[in-house]
Amino acid sequence: MASKSAPGNNELPPPIIVKKVTVVAAGHHGGAWKVAYADFVTAMMAFFLLLWLLGATTEKQRKGIADYFTPTLVKLREQSAGSNGMLGGASITDVDNYPNRAGQTGNKAMTIPLDASGGPREGAAQIKRMQAMQSRLAAKIASNARLSRLARQVRMVDTAEGIRIDLVDDADFSMFQLGTTVLTPEAAELIKALGAVISPEPGQISIRGHTDALPWNGGPSANNWSLSAGRAEATRQALLRQGIGEARFRRIEGVADREPLIRDDPLDPRNRRISVLLMH
């Protein structure tokens, strides 16, 4: 009987098995997705809040909310002399800027905003009112040979308080005689035409006088403050003579040179003006 070989002489060594164990941390895989989800939820909340505001407020209330978040725009419109209003900073007879060769003179057209139903949006009546006043005033100025050259002195703008009409001086025209509160004959005719236009319109009236920055040599007891206030009062008296009732005047004031129309040049004669505000 053959002898047995020594154990292990002809056998392969047992294989070595390596077991890889992956330890998974408990819970979710990080937190970056939470930030993105939170941003999404916040955006959706803001979106639905906006939809609720659009459905639960009137056009006037929405305009007030918009003005609250853009105070500089409101201030600009109120202190401008047509730059953001109906006439775009121009007089009632300026040539328009339509893309044609010759241009067109006369009243400028305006687009009446519509609501979702296709009807006039709230505030469209105010725009139509301004258009009607503009047309009547332009017609009265054009019908008077003495006033026709003064059409560029009249500017209109819609403000938060109402329709404002500015009667502006320049190098060739002055509403008042130099250093006084006496209306020039042309200015008296212009105010007469203005009075005929605003007399049938509802609303109270505020008048504000402006001067340029030139010092007034009216003596120690007088200055541009008193001069601007006196000119506003002279304008009120002229409108009274046109049949506008005393009770309609809400405020008469002078602001001297503190609200210049031409801010870069306080001495510019166009800073001298009378502003007549027909309130809402």
C-alpha positions, 0 to 999 in steps of 0.5 A: 500500500502506497504511503500517503503524501504529506498533507498540503504537498499537492493542495492549493492554499485556501483563497483569501476573501475580502469583504467590503462593507460600506457604512451609510450614514443615517438620515437624508443625503445632505441638506442642500436641497432644503435651501432650494426647496425653501426658495421655491416655497418663498417664491410661490408664496410671493406669487400667490400674494401678488395674485391676491393683491391684484384681485382684492384691490382697486386700480386706485389702490394698486396705483398707491402701492406702486407709488409707495415703492417708487417715491422718487417717481412721484416726487419727479412728477409733482415737481416737473412742469410737464416732463412726465405728464400729458404734454411730455414737457412741451406746450400745447402747440408744440410739433409732435415727435411722430416718425414722419418728415414734417411733423404735426402741430396741434393737440397730441393724441393719447392712448386711453388705458383699458382694463381686462374687460376692454373697458376704460380703466379707472383713471381714464376719465381723468385723462379725457378731462385733461384732453378736453381742457387742453383742447378748449384752452388751445382753441381759446389761445388760437382764436386770440391774436395777442395770445397765439404767440404765448401758447408755448408758455402754457404747460400741463401735467397730471400730478397726484393731487390733480391737473396742474397748469403752469404759466411760464416766463421766458426771455421774451415774455413775463407774466408780471411787470418787473419786480411787481405783482402787476400782471402784464396785459398779455398775461391778463388775457392768458389768465382770462382764457384759463379762467374760462376753461377751468371755471366749469370744471369741478374741484378746488384750486391751488395757486403757487408762485415761483421766482428765479434766484435773482435777488429782488431790490424791493427794500428790506421788507420785501424779497422773493418770498413775498413777491412770489406769494403776491403774484399768486394772490394777484392770479387768484384775484384775476381768476375771481374776476372770471367768475370763479367762486371764492370758496373754490380756492384751497391754497395760495402760496409763494415758494420763491426760487426753492422749486426751480424749473431749470435746476441747473440754472436758478437764474433762468427766466423760465423759473418764474412761473405761476402754477394753477392746480385743479385738484381732484 
